[in-house]
Amino acid sequence: VAECLWPAIFAAQIGEHDIARAFCRRWMELAPDDPKPLGLLLDLELETRHYGDAVAWADRILQASPENVAAREKRERAIALAGELAMELEEKR
């Protein structure tokens, strides 16, 4: 799993989001019960404005850990940001 952790984090930090996603998916294959790649993917999707994907990752985290306050807050944030983005796009029409 360590062979996926640091490359995923590093790739995300330098803006190589698709590579970071690939390392996270590999990490999930190697350690399906480890919640860390889900959290990293949630943060990555928020950062890249993929709000629907962020909500989906938050939902997976919350399915396993309903008490996860950070995932719940990030889920709510993603929904709010998606709404703001939709309003911005509508105004540009």
Residue pairs with C-beta under 8 A, 6 or more apart in sequence:
1 27
1 30
1 31
1 34
4 23
4 24
4 26
4 27
4 30
4 37
5 27
5 36
7 19
7 23
8 20
8 23
8 24
8 27
8 37
8 40
9 20
9 40
11 17
11 19
11 20
11 23
12 20
12 40
12 43
12 44
12 47
17 44
17 47
17 48
20 40
20 44
21 41
21 44
24 37
24 40
24 41
24 44
25 37
27 34
27 36
27 37
28 34
28 37
28 38
31 37
35 61
35 64
35 65
38 57
38 60
38 61
39 57
39 61
39 70
39 71
41 53
41 57
42 54
42 57
42 58
42 61
42 71
42 74
43 74
45 51
45 53
45 54
45 57
45 78
46 54
46 74
46 77
46 78
46 81
49 81
49 85
51 78
51 79
51 81
51 82
51 85
52 78
52 82
54 74
54 75
54 78
55 75
55 78
55 79
55 82
58 71
58 72
58 74
58 75
58 78
59 75
61 68
61 71
62 68
62 71
62 72
62 75
65 71
